[in-house]
Amino acid sequence: MARHTTTIGRGLLAACFALAACAGGMHQRVDVDSEDPGVETGSKDLRAVADKMVRSLVGLPELDGRAAPPRVAILRVDNRTKELLDTRLFTTKMRTQLVMHARGRIRFVDRSDIASAAIGAERDAKRAGEVSAAAVKQLAGVDYFLTGELASIDRTRGDRRSNYTRYAFRLVDAESSDIVWEDEYEVKKVAVQGAWDR
């Protein structure tokens, strides 16, 4: 009887170790451009979107032939998808790439979460010719606002799920509110859902 109990105990102990190993899981480093499972936005999408927008912006005629590089403030990006996304990842990636590749042709004003209402205040200050040290410190003479919108169409039919996502960004003139540049990146993904996903 004691021998039988010891065998059961060893079996339970082995099972516990196996479960613990499974619970801890394995991890590995993968390429940031590798495909993510599912239809949600992944690192490959983020990098592709930023790359396309930066290439498009760098060739913008409005950035050439100016006495001083235009100053850009980043507005909040509207997320109209069903995903919980940190939209700052997109604008931060774009800003970083533009600083690296625009060769001083664009300057970014460091403002966190500038509100849309600030567009009017910025325009009024520029019209009034406020160039005092205090005004420059506060407003930094913004010429353009960079903003955008993420939107998606998500469909499920049986065990198949498809997701079309449009990532659009635009550059708005702080003085006139004219859209001087806009570009988009589109992607559609299809996945077969497992029993646990439904």
N, C-alpha and C positions, 0 to 999 in steps of 0.2 A: 504494500500500500504506500509506504514512504517513497519507494522508488518510482511508483506511478505519479505521485504528487510532484516529485522533483522533475520528472519529464514534462509534466504540464506546466510547471513553473518556468522551466527553461524555454518552452514553446511560447509562453506568454511574454517572457522577457525579450525573446527574439522578435516577436510581433510588435512590441512596444518600440524597440530600436528601429524597426522598419518604418513604422508610422512616424516616428520622430524625424527620420531621414527624409521622408516624403514631405512632411510639414515644413521642414527647413528649405526644401527645394534646392535646385541647382541654379546658378546664374552664370552668365558669360557676357563678355563685352562684344557688341555687334556693331557693324557699320551704321552710322547715323542715317544713311540713305537706304538702308534695308527696309523692305516692306513690313509695315505693321499689320498684324492680323485684324480682321474686321473691316468695317467701312468708315470708322471714325478718322478724324484728322490725326496724322502722325508726323514724326520728325521729317520724313521725306517730303511731305506736303509743305510744311513750314519752310524748308530750305528752298524748294522749287518756287514757291510764291515769292519769297524775298528776292531770289535771284532774278526772276522775271521783272519784278517791279523796279529793282535797282538798275538793271540794264536799260529799261525803258526811261527811267528818270535821268540817267546820266546823259542820254542823248537829247534831252529837252532843250530847244532853242532859247527858252526864257532864262536859262542858267548861264548863257554865254553873252559876252559883250556888255557886261555890267561893270560899273566903276568899282563896286564892292560885291562880294558874294551875297546872294539872297539869304536872309535869315528865316529859318523854318521852325515852327513850334508844332508839336505832335498833339493832336486832339484824340479823344477816346475813339476807339473803333467799335462800331455797333455790331454785336453778335446776335444775329437772328436765326442761328442754327439751334438744334436741340442739344448740342454738345455744350458741356461746361468747359469753355476754353479761356485761357488767359490771353486775351488779344494783344496784350503788351509784348508778348513773344514775337509777334509779327513785326510791329513797328520798331522794336528794339533791334531785331535782326536786320531790318531794312536800314535803320539809322547807322548801325555798325558798318554794314557793307558800303553805304554811301560815304561815310567818313573815310573809309579805306580807299574807295575807288573814284570818288568825284574830284580828288586832287585839289581840295580847297575851294571848289566852285559852289559849295553849299555850306552854310553854317547852321547848326542846330541850337536852338535855345533850350536850355535844360529846365523844363517845367513839368512837374508831375501832375497829371490829371487836370490839364487846363480845361475849364468849363466852356461849353459852347457860347455862353453869354459873354465870354471874354472876347469873342470875335468883334462885337460891336464896340467894346471899350478900346480895343486895340486900334480899330479903324478911326474912332473919334480922336484918340491921342495923336495918331499920325497926322490927321487933318489939321489939328490945332498946332502942329509943329512943335510938340513938346520934346525938346531935345536936352532938357536939363539932366544933370548927373543922376538925380533921383528917378526921373522918368526912364532914362536909359537902363538903370539898374532894374527897375520894376518891369518894363515892357521890352527892353532890348530891341526895339524897332523891328518887329516881326513883319516880314513881307508875305509869307505864305503859311498856311496851315495844312498839315498832312493828316488825312483822316481816311476812314474806310468803312466797309461793311462786309460782313460774312453772312451768307444766306445759304440755305440748303433745302432740298426736296428729299424726303426720306420715305421709301416705300417698302412694304413687306407683303409678300405673296407666298403663302405656304411656308416652306422652309427657306425661301430666298429673300434676301434683303438687299436693296440697292439704295445708294445715297449719292446724290449729285450735290456738289458744293461749289459755290462761286465766291471767290475771294476778290473783292474789288477795292481799289485805293484811289484817292484823288488828291490833287494839290489845289488849294483854294487861295485866290488872291485876297490878302487881308484887307485891302483897300476897297476893292469892288465886289468882293464875294464871287467873282467869276471863277469857274473851274478851268484852270489852265492846263491841267493834265489829268488823265484818268486811264487806268488800265485794269485788266482783270486776269484771273487765272481760274480755270475750271477743271474739275476732276470728277469722275464718276466711278464708284466702286461697287462691286457686287460680291456678296458673300452668302454661303449656305450656312444657315444657323443650325447649331446642335440642339439636342433635346433640352439642355440646361439653359440655353439662351432664350427660349420661348416663354 
